[in-house]
Amino acid sequence: MPYSRISDLPEPVQDHLPKHAQEIYKEAFNSAWDEYSDPGDRRGDASREETAHKVAWSAVKDKHEKGDDGDWHAK
């Protein structure tokens, strides 16, 4: 289920990521949702949603890092 707006993202994403990182997450999730629609394209028995979330977090980690305060900040 792709996300239309960042306000649709899961609460942990909204609560701990800055707006720019939320936008990255949403775009990466939606792209991965489309790219990994075929189960043969995913690793192991991961669901489409699980794979899309992993891709989205990876995209966020490229530009942001988790701080000592538990929130994510630009590198």
N, CA, C and O atoms as a MOPAC input file, in Angstrom:
PM7 MOZYME 1SCF
protein

 N      0.82000 1    -1.17300 1     0.00000 1
 C      0.00000 1     0.00000 1     0.00000 1
 C      0.87600 1     1.25200 1     0.00000 1
 O      1.36700 1     1.66400 1     1.05100 1
 N      1.06600 1     1.83600 1    -1.12200 1
 C      1.87600 1     3.05000 1    -1.20800 1
 C      1.27000 1     4.17900 1    -0.37300 1
 O      0.07400 1     4.18300 1    -0.08000 1
 N      2.10600 1     5.11400 1    -0.00600 1
 C      1.67700 1     6.24900 1     0.80700 1
 C      1.46500 1     7.47100 1    -0.08400 1
 O      2.33300 1     7.81300 1    -0.88700 1
 N      0.31900 1     8.12500 1     0.05600 1
 C      0.00700 1     9.31600 1    -0.72500 1
 C      0.64100 1    10.56700 1    -0.12700 1
 O      1.09400 1    11.45700 1    -0.84600 1
 N      0.66400 1    10.61700 1     1.20600 1
 C      1.17600 1    11.80300 1     1.91900 1
 C      2.07000 1    11.34000 1     3.06800 1
 O      1.96000 1    10.20700 1     3.53700 1
 N      2.94300 1    12.22000 1     3.51000 1
 C      3.78900 1    11.83200 1     4.63900 1
 C      2.95800 1    11.66000 1     5.90800 1
 O      3.38200 1    10.96600 1     6.83100 1
 N      1.80200 1    12.27200 1     5.96400 1
 C      0.93500 1    12.09500 1     7.13500 1
 C      0.34100 1    10.68300 1     7.19400 1
 O     -0.23700 1    10.29300 1     8.20900 1
 N      0.48400 1     9.92100 1     6.10700 1
 C      0.01300 1     8.53000 1     6.07400 1
 C      1.07600 1     7.54400 1     6.55900 1
 O      0.78200 1     6.36700 1     6.76700 1
 N      2.29800 1     8.01600 1     6.73800 1
 C      3.39200 1     7.13400 1     7.14200 1
 C      3.14600 1     6.56500 1     8.53800 1
 O      2.38900 1     7.14700 1     9.31600 1
 N      3.77600 1     5.43400 1     8.86500 1
 C      3.63700 1     4.86800 1    10.21600 1
 C      4.08200 1     5.88000 1    11.28100 1
 O      4.97400 1     6.69500 1    11.04300 1
 N      3.45800 1     5.81500 1    12.43200 1
 C      3.76100 1     6.75800 1    13.51500 1
 C      5.23900 1     6.81600 1    13.88700 1
 O      5.76400 1     7.91400 1    14.07100 1
 N      5.93800 1     5.67700 1    14.00800 1
 C      7.36500 1     5.77800 1    14.36100 1
 C      8.17200 1     6.60400 1    13.34700 1
 O      9.11500 1     7.30200 1    13.72100 1
 N      7.80500 1     6.52300 1    12.09300 1
 C      8.48600 1     7.30500 1    11.06500 1
 C      8.16600 1     8.77800 1    11.26300 1
 O      9.06600 1     9.61800 1    11.22500 1
 N      6.91300 1     9.09800 1    11.47100 1
 C      6.50100 1    10.49200 1    11.66600 1
 C      7.08200 1    11.08400 1    12.95800 1
 O      7.44600 1    12.25900 1    13.00400 1
 N      7.16300 1    10.25900 1    13.99700 1
 C      7.59200 1    10.74900 1    15.30400 1
 C      9.09300 1    11.00100 1    15.40000 1
 O      9.52300 1    11.83000 1    16.20200 1
 N      9.90300 1    10.29900 1    14.59400 1
 C     11.34700 1    10.36200 1    14.79300 1
 C     12.14800 1    10.88100 1    13.61300 1
 O     13.33600 1    11.17300 1    13.75600 1
 N     11.52500 1    11.00000 1    12.45900 1
 C     12.26300 1    11.49800 1    11.29900 1
 C     11.88100 1    12.93900 1    10.99000 1
 O     10.71000 1    13.30800 1    11.08300 1
 N     12.87100 1    13.75800 1    10.61900 1
 C     12.53600 1    15.11500 1    10.18000 1
 C     11.76100 1    15.05000 1     8.85700 1
 O     11.76100 1    14.02200 1     8.18000 1
 N     11.11700 1    16.13400 1     8.50500 1
 C     10.24300 1    16.14700 1     7.33000 1
 C     10.95500 1    15.67600 1     6.06900 1
 O     10.40400 1    14.87800 1     5.31100 1
 N     12.16900 1    16.15800 1     5.83400 1
 C     12.89300 1    15.75400 1     4.61900 1
 C     13.11600 1    14.23900 1     4.59900 1
 O     12.97800 1    13.60700 1     3.55200 1
 N     13.45300 1    13.66300 1     5.73400 1
 C     13.66000 1    12.21700 1     5.80800 1
 C     12.34700 1    11.46300 1     5.59900 1
 O     12.34200 1    10.37900 1     5.01700 1
 N     11.25000 1    12.02400 1     6.06400 1
 C      9.93700 1    11.40800 1     5.83600 1
 C      9.61500 1    11.39300 1     4.33800 1
 O      9.05100 1    10.42500 1     3.82700 1
 N      9.97400 1    12.46000 1     3.65100 1
 C      9.74400 1    12.50900 1     2.20800 1
 C     10.58500 1    11.45700 1     1.48400 1
 O     10.11200 1    10.79500 1     0.56000 1
 N     11.84400 1    11.31600 1     1.92000 1
 C     12.71400 1    10.28200 1     1.35700 1
 C     12.09700 1     8.91100 1     1.59400 1
 O     12.02900 1     8.08800 1     0.68200 1
 N     11.65000 1     8.67100 1     2.81800 1
 C     11.05300 1     7.38600 1     3.18200 1
 C      9.84500 1     7.07900 1     2.29000 1
 O      9.73000 1     5.98200 1     1.74400 1
 N      8.96200 1     8.04700 1     2.15000 1
 C      7.74500 1     7.84300 1     1.35500 1
 C      8.08000 1     7.52400 1    -0.09600 1
 O      7.53100 1     6.58200 1    -0.66700 1
 N      8.96400 1     8.28900 1    -0.68500 1
 C      9.31300 1     8.07500 1    -2.09100 1
 C     10.00800 1     6.72600 1    -2.28500 1
 O      9.71600 1     6.01100 1    -3.24400 1
 N     10.92100 1     6.37800 1    -1.38600 1
 C     11.62200 1     5.10100 1    -1.49600 1
 C     10.66800 1     3.92500 1    -1.28800 1
 O     10.74600 1     2.92100 1    -1.99600 1
 N      9.77100 1     4.05800 1    -0.31600 1
 C      8.79200 1     3.00400 1    -0.07100 1
 C      7.93000 1     2.78300 1    -1.30500 1
 O      7.76200 1     1.65000 1    -1.75600 1
 N      7.38300 1     3.86700 1    -1.85100 1
 C      6.49700 1     3.75600 1    -3.00500 1
 C      7.21800 1     3.17500 1    -4.21600 1
 O      6.64400 1     2.37500 1    -4.95400 1
 N      8.44900 1     3.56500 1    -4.42100 1
 C      9.23000 1     3.03000 1    -5.53200 1
 C      9.48000 1     1.53200 1    -5.34900 1
 O      9.32500 1     0.75100 1    -6.28800 1
 N      9.86700 1     1.13800 1    -4.13600 1
 C     10.12700 1    -0.28100 1    -3.85600 1
 C      8.83800 1    -1.09600 1    -3.93900 1
 O      8.85700 1    -2.25000 1    -4.36800 1
 N      7.72800 1    -0.50100 1    -3.53300 1
 C      6.43400 1    -1.19100 1    -3.61700 1
 C      6.16900 1    -1.61000 1    -5.06000 1
 O      5.72100 1    -2.72500 1    -5.32700 1
 N      6.45400 1    -0.69800 1    -5.98100 1
 C      6.25200 1    -0.99800 1    -7.40100 1
 C      7.30600 1    -1.98500 1    -7.92100 1
 O      6.98700 1    -2.92400 1    -8.65000 1
 N      8.55400 1    -1.75800 1    -7.53500 1
 C      9.65400 1    -2.57200 1    -8.05400 1
 C      9.59900 1    -4.02200 1    -7.58900 1
 O      9.95900 1    -4.92100 1    -8.34800 1
 N      9.15800 1    -4.26400 1    -6.36900 1
 C      9.17200 1    -5.61400 1    -5.80800 1
 C      7.77300 1    -6.24100 1    -5.73800 1
 O      7.46600 1    -6.97600 1    -4.80000 1
 N      6.95200 1    -5.95500 1    -6.70900 1
 C      5.60800 1    -6.54100 1    -6.72900 1
 C      5.65100 1    -8.04800 1    -6.98100 1
 O      4.77600 1    -8.78400 1    -6.52400 1
 N      6.65900 1    -8.49500 1    -7.70000 1
 C      6.81400 1    -9.92800 1    -7.99300 1
 C      7.57700 1   -10.60000 1    -6.85000 1
 O      8.70400 1   -10.20100 1    -6.55800 1
 N      6.99600 1   -11.60700 1    -6.19600 1
 C      7.67800 1   -12.27200 1    -5.07800 1
 C      9.05500 1   -12.82600 1    -5.44900 1
 O      9.92200 1   -12.94800 1    -4.58300 1
 N      9.26100 1   -13.15600 1    -6.69800 1
 C     10.56000 1   -13.67400 1    -7.12500 1
 C     11.66600 1   -12.63800 1    -7.07500 1
 O     12.84800 1   -12.98400 1    -7.09400 1
 N     11.29200 1   -11.37900 1    -7.01200 1
 C     12.28400 1   -10.30500 1    -6.95300 1
 C     12.71900 1    -9.98400 1    -5.52500 1
 O     13.65000 1    -9.20600 1    -5.31500 1
 N     12.04500 1   -10.58300 1    -4.54500 1
 C     12.35400 1   -10.32300 1    -3.13800 1
 C     13.24600 1   -11.41900 1    -2.57300 1
 O     13.29100 1   -12.53300 1    -3.09500 1
 N     13.94800 1   -11.09100 1    -1.51000 1
 C     14.80900 1   -12.07300 1    -0.83700 1
 C     13.97300 1   -12.94000 1     0.09500 1
 O     13.10300 1   -12.44700 1     0.81400 1
 N     14.24700 1   -14.21300 1     0.07000 1
 C     13.57200 1   -15.13200 1     0.97800 1
 C     12.07100 1   -15.07100 1     0.85200 1
 O     11.52700 1   -15.01500 1    -0.25100 1
 N     11.40600 1   -15.08200 1     1.99200 1
 C      9.94200 1   -15.05800 1     1.99800 1
 C      9.39800 1   -13.70400 1     2.46100 1
 O      8.27700 1   -13.61800 1     2.96400 1
 N     10.19400 1   -12.65500 1     2.29000 1
 C      9.77400 1   -11.31900 1     2.71900 1
 C      8.54500 1   -10.86800 1     1.93800 1
 O      8.43800 1   -11.09800 1     0.73400 1
 N      7.63300 1   -10.22900 1     2.63500 1
 C      6.43900 1    -9.70100 1     1.98000 1
 C      6.80100 1    -8.44900 1     1.18600 1
 O      7.86800 1    -7.86300 1     1.37000 1
 N      5.90700 1    -8.06100 1     0.32000 1
 C      6.09800 1    -6.84900 1    -0.47200 1
 C      6.24800 1    -5.63000 1     0.44200 1
 O      7.11700 1    -4.78500 1     0.22800 1
 N      5.39400 1    -5.55200 1     1.45500 1
 C      5.43700 1    -4.42300 1     2.38100 1
 C      6.72700 1    -4.40900 1     3.19500 1
 O      7.34800 1    -3.36000 1     3.36600 1
 N      7.12600 1    -5.57500 1     3.69300 1
 C      8.36000 1    -5.66900 1     4.47900 1
 C      9.56100 1    -5.22000 1     3.64500 1
 O     10.41700 1    -4.47900 1     4.12700 1
 N      9.61500 1    -5.66500 1     2.41400 1
 C     10.70800 1    -5.29100 1     1.52400 1
 C     10.71100 1    -3.78900 1     1.27500 1
 O     11.76600 1    -3.15600 1     1.30300 1
 N      9.54600 1    -3.22000 1     1.03300 1
 C      9.45500 1    -1.78300 1     0.77300 1
 C      9.89900 1    -0.97000 1     1.99000 1
 O     10.55100 1     0.06200 1     1.83500 1
 N      9.55100 1    -1.42500 1     3.20200 1
 C      9.98600 1    -0.71900 1     4.41100 1
 C     11.50800 1    -0.80400 1     4.56000 1
 O     12.14700 1     0.17900 1     4.93500 1
 N     12.08000 1    -1.95200 1     4.27400 1
 C     13.54300 1    -2.09200 1     4.37100 1
 C     14.24600 1    -1.16400 1     3.39300 1
 O     15.23600 1    -0.52200 1     3.74300 1
 N     13.74300 1    -1.09500 1     2.18200 1
 C     14.32600 1    -0.20300 1     1.17600 1
 C     14.19200 1     1.24800 1     1.63300 1
 O     15.13100 1     2.03300 1     1.49300 1
 N     13.04200 1     1.60300 1     2.17200 1
 C     12.81200 1     2.97800 1     2.61800 1
 C     13.77300 1     3.36400 1     3.74500 1
 O     14.34200 1     4.45600 1     3.73200 1
 N     13.95200 1     2.46800 1     4.71800 1
 C     14.87700 1     2.77200 1     5.81200 1
 C     16.30500 1     2.89400 1     5.29500 1
 O     17.06600 1     3.74400 1     5.75900 1
 N     16.66100 1     2.06300 1     4.35600 1
 C     17.99800 1     2.13900 1     3.77800 1
 C     18.21400 1     3.49000 1     3.10000 1
 O     19.28900 1     4.07900 1     3.21900 1
 N     17.21400 1     3.97600 1     2.40100 1
 C     17.31600 1     5.27700 1     1.73700 1
 C     17.47700 1     6.39800 1     2.76600 1
 O     18.25000 1     7.33200 1     2.55300 1
 N     16.75600 1     6.30600 1     3.86600 1
 C     16.87400 1     7.31600 1     4.91700 1
 C     18.28000 1     7.27600 1     5.51500 1
 O     18.88000 1     8.32400 1     5.75400 1
 N     18.80200 1     6.09100 1     5.75500 1
 C     20.11900 1     5.94200 1     6.38500 1
 C     21.24700 1     6.47400 1     5.51500 1
 O     22.32500 1     6.77100 1     6.02800 1
 N     21.02500 1     6.60000 1     4.21300 1
 C     22.04400 1     7.17500 1     3.33400 1
 C     22.27900 1     8.65100 1     3.64600 1
 O     23.39500 1     9.14600 1     3.48700 1
 N     21.24600 1     9.35100 1     4.08600 1
 C     21.33100 1    10.80400 1     4.28800 1
 C     21.19200 1    11.23900 1     5.74700 1
 O     21.50200 1    12.38200 1     6.08400 1
 N     20.72900 1    10.33800 1     6.61300 1
 C     20.46100 1    10.68400 1     8.01500 1
 C     21.04600 1     9.62900 1     8.94100 1
 O     21.30000 1     8.49400 1     8.53500 1
 N     21.25400 1    10.02100 1    10.18500 1
 C     21.72300 1     9.07700 1    11.19800 1
 C     20.95900 1     9.30700 1    12.49400 1
 O     20.48700 1    10.40700 1    12.77800 1
 N     20.85400 1     8.24400 1    13.26000 1
 C     20.11800 1     8.32200 1    14.51900 1
 C     20.99600 1     8.97200 1    15.57900 1
 O     22.13700 1     8.56200 1    15.79600 1
 N     20.45200 1     9.99100 1    16.23600 1
 C     21.19200 1    10.71100 1    17.26000 1
 C     21.01000 1    10.09200 1    18.63600 1
 O     20.20600 1     9.17800 1    18.82100 1
 N     21.75700 1    10.59600 1    19.58100 1
 C     21.65900 1    10.12100 1    20.96800 1
 C     20.28200 1    10.38000 1    21.56400 1
 O     19.89500 1     9.73700 1    22.53900 1
 N     19.54100 1    11.32200 1    20.97900 1
 C     18.20700 1    11.64400 1    21.47700 1
 C     17.13700 1    10.69800 1    20.94100 1
 O     15.96600 1    10.81400 1    21.30200 1
 N     17.54400 1     9.74100 1    20.06200 1
 C     16.58900 1     8.77500 1    19.51500 1
 C     15.93700 1     9.22700 1    18.22600 1
 O     15.22900 1     8.45300 1    17.58200 1
 N     16.16700 1    10.47600 1    17.84200 1
 C     15.63500 1    10.99400 1    16.60100 1
 C     16.71000 1    10.93800 1    15.50600 1
 O     17.89200 1    10.74500 1    15.78800 1
 N     16.28200 1    11.10800 1    14.27900 1
 C     17.18400 1    11.04600 1    13.13700 1
 C     17.52200 1    12.46100 1    12.69100 1
 O     16.67100 1    13.35100 1    12.68900 1
 N     18.78700 1    12.65000 1    12.31200 1
 C     19.29100 1    13.96200 1    11.91500 1
 C     20.10700 1    13.81000 1    10.63100 1
 O     20.68100 1    12.75300 1    10.37000 1
 N     20.15000 1    14.88500 1     9.83000 1
 C     20.94500 1    14.86500 1     8.61100 1
 C     22.40800 1    14.64000 1     8.95300 1
 O     22.91400 1    15.14600 1     9.95500 1
 N     23.07900 1    13.87000 1     8.09900 1
 C     24.51100 1    13.60300 1     8.32300 1
 C     25.32700 1    14.85000 1     8.04800 1
 O     26.55100 1    14.82800 1     8.17900 1

